Amino acid sequence: MPNAELLTYNDRVMKFEDYKIVPYRQDDSTWVAEIPALAGCYALMKTREEALAELPNVFSMVEDEYRERGQELPADSTEIVHA
């Protein structure tokens, strides 16, 4: 089993709750829930609620990929300008 220390940032394990989530509707009326700080970490679903509910599963897969590569999850430096 991989060492949890590989997922640390400044001696802190990064968790789903540590990241900003940006939900938005696309032109085709589908919804995306995205964690901008993690490339490829987004869920595309028919509704906002479905996208937000699926995002933790996607985060888990991204987290596993980082762990397998022996890389740390990056800290969230996302700034929300217009909300």
Protein Blocks (a to p, Z undefined) as FASTA:
>chain_A
ZZfklmggehiacdfklpccdddddfkopacdddfklghiacddfbfklmmmmmmmmmmm
mmmmmmmnopacdddfbdcfbZZ
